């Protein structure tokens, strides 16, 4: 009897034990485990939050945000600051330039330059943009003063071959015969820059002499007369990957008198009347319908100053004449061609 009782009492105990074991392996959460799991997502969310921008995860680069990634159309800083000197401006809009009107230049923006005296603050006396991947010049910038002007005559620049350069002559169409000059973006008479490849472009004789030179002379004359400074920027304007510029955008402002002495904003056309130019390559040809030159008018005789030592001739008002030794100076009245035939070369400053 005792044995049966002990056996009968052990059955419920065994059943309860089995139920507990089964419950432990069934995956049913207890109340405490359910509370723990409910709190877990909040804890994981905090751990998954990215590090602050000031301390990104060194193992995993932080994703760029719109404020961090530079926009393709990002507006450059305004000119005149240390990070954006006056020569760094938005690209010139060539679309605003009218077709060549028969004049060597056209005024831009009412002839008012996009320059101010503030642009000179902290700026270097001269700055020339590096050549691009095609070997083309960029903007040239200078604060022209008596200190930047040359103290000796210009040397040779024949070793420089600007982008698109060709040595080609049209004796009946071009004054000086050669179509292209090595054009200084900032004239030698202003900055004394000689064979600086960042300051020389392939330009027509017409643009060099009829377009740019009068404005360079205006600046040089003003600086020499007053001793004041002139802020000047010269930007070659290329279209696409063309090697020859369509022209040069010239701006200048006399900064010591608020522009009263010098102020202009012009585009000089890189053209040569009577000649077609392929700006992509620099190739050229005479226009089929080119107008013939006026019938054999005698060349005018002009008064020049010869430097018998350097074998160069100048206009009488050229500043190089003042630097010439008196015993090397000789005044003549003759034609340009006759002087060249005698072995004299035109001055690189005044281009007689």
RODO-2510 file (C-alpha; in nm, 4 decimals, decimal comma):
residues 352
     n   res          X          Y          Z
     1     x     0,0000     0,0000     0,0000
     2     x     0,2743     0,2370     0,0871
     3     x     0,4473     0,1629    -0,2370
     4     x     0,1323     0,2431    -0,4385
     5     x     0,0811     0,5733    -0,2524
     6     x     0,4372     0,6898    -0,3136
     7     x     0,3988     0,5859    -0,6778
     8     x     0,0621     0,7677    -0,7086
     9     x     0,1972     1,0887    -0,5499
    10     x     0,4942     1,1037    -0,7889
    11     x     0,2839     1,1187    -1,1084
    12     x     0,1632     1,4812    -1,0703
    13     x     0,5115     1,5901    -0,9836
    14     x     0,6492     1,4306    -1,2979
    15     x     0,3763     1,5845    -1,5118
    16     x     0,4425     1,9315    -1,3755
    17     x     0,8148     1,8906    -1,4314
    18     x     0,7551     1,7810    -1,7898
    19     x     0,5312     2,0808    -1,8558
    20     x     0,7962     2,3181    -1,7253
    21     x     1,0620     2,1602    -1,9445
    22     x     0,8378     2,1751    -2,2520
    23     x     0,7552     2,5396    -2,1830
    24     x     1,1211     2,6326    -2,1560
    25     x     1,1894     2,4985    -2,5066
    26     x     0,8688     2,6147    -2,6724
    27     x     0,9964     2,9800    -2,7345
    28     x     0,7062     3,1402    -2,5456
    29     x     0,8536     3,4445    -2,3727
    30     x     0,8086     3,5042    -2,0123
    31     x     0,6804     3,8399    -1,8912
    32     x     1,0300     3,9588    -1,8056
    33     x     1,1777     3,8508    -2,1411
    34     x     0,8941     4,0245    -2,3254
    35     x     0,9707     4,3472    -2,1433
    36     x     1,3402     4,3123    -2,2304
    37     x     1,2615     4,2576    -2,5996
    38     x     1,0272     4,5559    -2,6078
    39     x     1,3059     4,7830    -2,4841
    40     x     1,5691     4,6408    -2,7198
    41     x     1,4733     4,8292    -3,0430
    42     x     1,5245     5,1660    -2,8740
    43     x     1,8690     5,0612    -2,7608
    44     x     1,9629     4,9357    -3,1112
    45     x     1,8380     5,2561    -3,2730
    46     x     2,0691     5,4698    -3,0610
    47     x     2,3647     5,2459    -3,1440
    48     x     2,2900     5,2594    -3,5161
    49     x     2,2757     5,6405    -3,5319
    50     x     2,5667     5,7785    -3,7424
    51     x     2,8429     5,9742    -3,5825
    52     x     2,8120     6,3514    -3,5847
    53     x     2,9619     6,5349    -3,8864
    54     x     3,2414     6,6659    -3,6681
    55     x     3,3609     6,3122    -3,5889
    56     x     3,2804     6,0725    -3,8741
    57     x     3,3414     5,7018    -3,8348
    58     x     3,7012     5,6490    -3,9455
    59     x     3,6130     5,3059    -4,0831
    60     x     3,3065     5,4047    -4,2852
    61     x     3,2960     5,7343    -4,4789
    62     x     2,9921     5,9428    -4,3976
    63     x     2,7462     5,9846    -4,6825
    64     x     2,7613     6,3244    -4,8558
    65     x     2,4841     6,5640    -4,7844
    66     x     2,3728     6,8446    -5,0164
    67     x     2,5593     7,0937    -4,8005
    68     x     2,8797     6,8878    -4,8092
    69     x     2,8915     6,7944    -5,1790
    70     x     2,9938     7,0822    -5,4106
    71     x     2,7228     7,1661    -5,6587
    72     x     2,8097     7,1646    -6,0273
    73     x     2,6704     7,5147    -6,0654
    74     x     2,8286     7,6503    -5,7511
    75     x     2,8571     8,0288    -5,7649
    76     x     3,2205     8,1416    -5,7241
    77     x     3,3173     8,3789    -5,4500
    78     x     3,2877     8,7428    -5,5420
    79     x     3,5984     8,8983    -5,6985
    80     x     3,8371     9,0947    -5,4853
    81     x     3,8715     8,8588    -5,1892
    82     x     4,1917     8,6660    -5,1142
    83     x     4,0210     8,3457    -5,2303
    84     x     3,8877     8,5062    -5,5474
    85     x     4,1099     8,7801    -5,6900
    86     x     3,9711     9,0096    -5,9545
    87     x     4,0978     8,7914    -6,2379
    88     x     3,8750     8,5010    -6,1239
    89     x     3,5333     8,5815    -6,2625
    90     x     3,2488     8,3925    -6,4186
    91     x     3,3067     8,2897    -6,7785
    92     x     3,2523     8,5693    -7,0281
    93     x     2,9250     8,5262    -7,2160
    94     x     3,0346     8,5323    -7,5790
    95     x     2,6686     8,5240    -7,6844
    96     x     2,6391     8,8910    -7,5867
    97     x     2,8975     8,9903    -7,8471
    98     x     2,7408     9,1015    -8,1769
    99     x     2,8830     8,9762    -8,5065
   100     x     3,1884     9,1664    -8,6236
   101     x     3,0488     9,5078    -8,7239
   102     x     3,3459     9,6343    -8,9212
   103     x     3,4943     9,7997    -8,6121
   104     x     3,7890     9,6396    -8,4261
   105     x     3,6047     9,6447    -8,0928
   106     x     3,2629     9,6786    -7,9315
   107     x     3,1673     9,8143    -7,5904
   108     x     3,0398     9,5684    -7,3272
   109     x     2,7921     9,6517    -7,0483
   110     x     2,7793    10,0164    -7,1406
   111     x     3,1592    10,0400    -7,1355
   112     x     3,1549    10,0043    -6,7543
   113     x     3,4193     9,7571    -6,6255
   114     x     3,3311     9,4952    -6,3643
   115     x     3,6189     9,6205    -6,1503
   116     x     3,6480     9,8322    -5,8377
   117     x     3,9213     9,9730    -5,6167
   118     x     3,8483     9,6963    -5,3641
   119     x     3,9731     9,4421    -5,6189
   120     x     4,3243     9,5798    -5,5766
   121     x     4,3314     9,5325    -5,1993
   122     x     4,5704     9,2482    -5,1199
   123     x     4,6011     9,1547    -5,4871
   124     x     4,9394     9,0909    -5,6514
   125     x     5,0737     9,3524    -5,8911
   126     x     5,0405     9,0992    -6,1717
   127     x     4,8740     8,7616    -6,2095
   128     x     4,8506     8,5285    -6,5097
   129     x     4,6273     8,2231    -6,5209
   130     x     4,8029     7,8921    -6,5950
   131     x     4,7628     7,7396    -6,9400
   132     x     4,4743     7,4961    -6,9672
   133     x     4,4945     7,1363    -7,0951
   134     x     4,4900     7,2658    -7,4546
   135     x     4,7738     7,5077    -7,3879
   136     x     4,5462     7,8125    -7,3944
   137     x     4,5913     8,1273    -7,1898
   138     x     4,3440     8,2434    -6,9280
   139     x     4,2850     8,5837    -6,7726
   140     x     4,5730     8,8228    -6,7108
   141     x     4,5408     9,0783    -6,4319
   142     x     4,7579     9,3695    -6,3268
   143     x     4,7650     9,6818    -6,1162
   144     x     4,9512     9,8899    -6,3731
   145     x     5,1785    10,1531    -6,2242
   146     x     5,5104    10,3206    -6,2908
   147     x     5,6677    10,0299    -6,1020
   148     x     5,5336     9,7672    -6,3440
   149     x     5,6419     9,9489    -6,6613
   150     x     5,9567     9,8449    -6,8502
   151     x     6,2931    10,0098    -6,8050
   152     x     6,4463     9,8533    -7,1163
   153     x     6,3373     9,7595    -7,4657
   154     x     6,1479     9,4407    -7,5308
   155     x     6,3418     9,1294    -7,6160
   156     x     6,2602     8,8460    -7,8532
   157     x     5,9379     8,6486    -7,8134
   158     x     5,9757     8,4316    -8,1231
   159     x     6,0356     8,1169    -7,9203
   160     x     5,6778     8,1228    -7,7831
   161     x     5,4171     7,9299    -7,9830
   162     x     5,0708     8,0096    -7,8466
   163     x     4,7806     7,7712    -7,9041
   164     x     4,6674     7,7741    -8,2683
   165     x     4,9852     7,9440    -8,3881
   166     x     5,0670     7,9484    -8,7618
   167     x     5,3303     8,1500    -8,9427
   168     x     5,1374     8,2634    -9,2484
   169     x     5,1499     8,5800    -9,4567
   170     x     4,9097     8,7628    -9,6861
   171     x     5,1174     9,0327    -9,8480
   172     x     4,8240     9,2023   -10,0202
   173     x     4,5760     9,1799    -9,7324
   174     x     4,7638     9,2363    -9,4079
   175     x     4,9545     9,5445    -9,2992
   176     x     5,2820     9,3946    -9,1898
   177     x     5,2161     9,0923    -9,4145
   178     x     5,1895     8,8325    -9,1382
   179     x     4,8372     8,7374    -9,0333
   180     x     4,9186     8,6440    -8,6746
   181     x     5,1049     8,8280    -8,4030
   182     x     5,2032     8,6973    -8,0640
   183     x     4,9614     8,9258    -7,8839
   184     x     5,0323     9,0295    -7,5268
   185     x     4,7172     9,0101    -7,3170
   186     x     4,8730     9,2856    -7,1072
   187     x     5,1011     9,4954    -7,3242
   188     x     5,4747     9,4965    -7,2653
   189     x     5,4623     9,8742    -7,2183
   190     x     5,2350     9,8185    -6,9161
   191     x     5,3886     9,5248    -6,7304
   192     x     5,7327     9,4621    -6,8872
   193     x     5,6307     9,0994    -6,9421
   194     x     5,8290     8,9768    -7,2395
   195     x     5,8293     8,6072    -7,3351
   196     x     5,5679     8,4984    -7,0811
   197     x     5,3681     8,2146    -7,2388
   198     x     5,0774     8,2867    -7,0037
   199     x     5,0518     8,6362    -7,1507
   200     x     5,0775     8,5627    -7,5240
   201     x     4,7994     8,4447    -7,7546
   202     x     4,7622     8,3949    -8,1279
   203     x     4,6025     8,7191    -8,2441
   204     x     4,5588     8,8868    -8,5789
   205     x     4,7613     9,1898    -8,6718
   206     x     4,4307     9,3776    -8,6961
   207     x     4,3245     9,2932    -8,3403
   208     x     4,6685     9,3640    -8,1997
   209     x     4,7176     9,7050    -8,3621
   210     x     4,3666     9,8353    -8,4291
   211     x     4,1846     9,6692    -8,1399
   212     x     4,4040     9,6344    -7,8320
   213     x     4,6909     9,8791    -7,8799
   214     x     4,4861    10,2022    -7,8537
   215     x     4,3529    10,0945    -7,5136
   216     x     4,6990     9,9918    -7,3937
   217     x     4,8341    10,3289    -7,5067
   218     x     4,5552    10,5037    -7,3185
   219     x     4,6500    10,3261    -6,9959
   220     x     5,0235    10,3815    -7,0442
   221     x     4,9788    10,7508    -7,1198
   222     x     4,7582    10,8036    -6,8144
   223     x     4,9957    10,6244    -6,5750
   224     x     5,2998    10,8104    -6,7073
   225     x     5,1199    11,1456    -6,6892
   226     x     4,9675    11,1102    -6,3425
   227     x     5,1637    10,8401    -6,1619
   228     x     4,8302    10,6842    -6,0663
   229     x     4,7462    10,3150    -6,0840
   230     x     4,5144    10,1363    -6,3260
   231     x     4,3470     9,8053    -6,2511
   232     x     4,3412     9,6057    -6,5743
   233     x     4,2092     9,2642    -6,6728
   234     x     4,2534     9,1014    -7,0131
   235     x     4,0668     8,7782    -7,0857
   236     x     4,0966     8,5750    -7,4078
   237     x     3,7583     8,4370    -7,5123
   238     x     3,7606     8,0841    -7,6566
   239     x     3,4607     7,8874    -7,7823
   240     x     3,4576     7,5185    -7,6868
   241     x     3,7916     7,3536    -7,7613
   242     x     3,8985     7,6069    -8,0232
   243     x     4,2685     7,6891    -8,0121
   244     x     4,2400     8,0479    -8,1348
   245     x     4,0469     8,3021    -7,9305
   246     x     3,7471     8,4748    -8,0860
   247     x     3,8677     8,7925    -7,9220
   248     x     3,9919     8,9549    -7,6032
   249     x     3,7761     9,1066    -7,3298
   250     x     3,9560     9,4157    -7,1991
   251     x     3,8618     9,5991    -6,8793
   252     x     4,0415     9,8821    -6,7025
   253     x     3,9750    10,1255    -6,4185
   254     x     4,1955    10,3995    -6,2747
   255     x     4,1579    10,3249    -5,9054
   256     x     4,3138    10,6371    -5,7529
   257     x     4,0545    10,8707    -5,9038
   258     x     3,7498    10,6435    -5,9158
   259     x     3,7755    10,5808    -6,2885
   260     x     3,7842    10,9478    -6,3875
   261     x     4,1056    10,8984    -6,5843
   262     x     4,0587    10,5513    -6,7341
   263     x     3,7475    10,3370    -6,7502
   264     x     3,6543    10,0973    -7,0281
   265     x     3,5008     9,7558    -7,0926
   266     x     3,5398     9,6348    -7,4507
   267     x     3,5642     9,3215    -7,6619
   268     x     3,8324     9,3270    -7,9323
   269     x     3,7556     9,1034    -8,2305
   270     x     4,0249     8,8555    -8,3326
   271     x     3,9532     8,8954    -8,7025
   272     x     4,1417     9,0099    -9,0099
   273     x     3,9392     9,1796    -9,2839
   274     x     3,9572     8,9811    -9,6055
   275     x     4,0660     8,6573    -9,4375
   276     x     3,8665     8,3631    -9,3047
   277     x     4,0002     8,2001    -8,9878
   278     x     3,9300     7,8497    -8,8600
   279     x     3,9377     7,9187    -8,4871
   280     x     3,9500     7,5463    -8,4062
   281     x     4,2934     7,5056    -8,5628
   282     x     4,4257     7,8472    -8,6615
   283     x     4,4139     7,7631    -9,0322
   284     x     4,3174     8,0516    -9,2598
   285     x     4,2472     8,1482    -9,6184
   286     x     4,1738     8,4594    -9,8165
   287     x     3,8041     8,5256    -9,8580
   288     x     3,6864     8,4599   -10,2100
   289     x     3,4892     8,7827   -10,2156
   290     x     3,7518     8,9896   -10,0420
   291     x     3,7539     9,3500   -10,1553
   292     x     4,0746     9,4495   -10,3335
   293     x     4,2946     9,7094   -10,1767
   294     x     4,2634    10,0651   -10,3005
   295     x     4,4624    10,1135   -10,6208
   296     x     4,8290    10,1610   -10,5472
   297     x     4,8032    10,4620   -10,3209
   298     x     5,1525    10,5749   -10,2264
   299     x     5,2514    10,4832    -9,8731
   300     x     5,2376    10,7864    -9,6435
   301     x     5,5563    10,9300    -9,5050
   302     x     5,5607    10,9532    -9,1273
   303     x     5,7993    11,1036    -8,8762
   304     x     5,9785    10,8329    -8,6785
   305     x     6,2578    10,8200    -8,4235
   306     x     6,5328    10,5719    -8,5058
   307     x     6,7485    10,3974    -8,2494
   308     x     7,0652    10,3519    -8,4510
   309     x     7,2032    10,1122    -8,1906
   310     x     6,9105     9,8692    -8,1572
   311     x     6,7986     9,9256    -8,5190
   312     x     6,4393     9,9891    -8,4112
   313     x     6,2086    10,2764    -8,5085
   314     x     5,9461    10,4416    -8,2909
   315     x     5,6721    10,6977    -8,2947
   316     x     5,8007    11,0243    -8,1447
   317     x     5,5660    10,9969    -7,8433
   318     x     5,6707    10,6394    -7,7576
   319     x     5,7987    10,6205    -7,3999
   320     x     6,0991    10,4182    -7,5224
   321     x     6,2270    10,7314    -7,6963
   322     x     6,2768    10,9009    -7,3584
   323     x     6,4969    10,6112    -7,2469
   324     x     6,7112    10,6265    -7,5610
   325     x     7,0637    10,7647    -7,5483
   326     x     7,0839    11,0905    -7,7427
   327     x     7,3720    10,9740    -7,9592
   328     x     7,1606    10,6749    -8,0735
   329     x     6,8556    10,8886    -8,1540
   330     x     6,7752    11,0098    -8,5064
   331     x     6,4543    11,1655    -8,6412
   332     x     6,3463    11,0717    -8,9940
   333     x     6,0431    11,1222    -9,2163
   334     x     5,9991    10,8128    -9,4266
   335     x     5,7649    10,5231    -9,5014
   336     x     5,7408    10,2218    -9,2772
   337     x     5,8339     9,9848    -9,5606
   338     x     6,1442    10,1833    -9,6484
   339     x     6,2709    10,1681    -9,2921
   340     x     6,2112     9,7937    -9,2757
   341     x     6,3908     9,7551    -9,6078
   342     x     6,6864     9,9387    -9,4519
   343     x     6,7026     9,6789    -9,1739
   344     x     6,5091     9,8587    -8,9008
   345     x     6,2402     9,6854    -8,6951
   346     x     5,9223     9,8449    -8,5583
   347     x     5,9175     9,9044    -8,1836
   348     x     5,7263     9,6409    -7,9885
   349     x     5,5710     9,9053    -7,7629
   350     x     5,4215    10,1597    -8,0015
   351     x     5,3997     9,9288    -8,3082
   352     x     5,4655    10,1956    -8,5721
***
